């Protein structure tokens, strides 16, 4: 089973790399799937993915916050609209195919918008791992800090 998960992990990494250049092939889901496969099959490759220059931040955000960074989501949507829109405008002549591609693009954007978003630290409303405002406006320490002080 271990070799099958490692193989699946590498296939997902390959698909994620292809997704960097192909607009309809999503990168992030394949990176997250590769991380899940490596987490169950190879601590070495899982660590490699977590420390990867391009993929590591996305995997860490997902594992720590179960969300994707706002910048990553915005970039994905912008690239999707730019590449799919230019393909529709320049390369596709059949109106039915244009409508189908617009529908596909809208579906992909909707899917991306449904994934939880993690705002960067310092952004308004963002409190990843830091103090959270209490209802009266005072700052409340995170639960793990309160538990450690008991």
Buried (B, 14 or more C-beta within 10 A) or exposed (E): EEEEBBEBBBBBBEBBBEBEEEBEBBBBBBBBBBBBBBBBBBEEBBEBBBEBEEBBBBBBBBBEBEBBBBEBBEEBBEEBBEBBBEBBEEEBEEEEEBEEBEEEBEEBBEEBEEBEBBBEEEEEEEBBEEEEEEEEEEEBBEEEEEEEEE
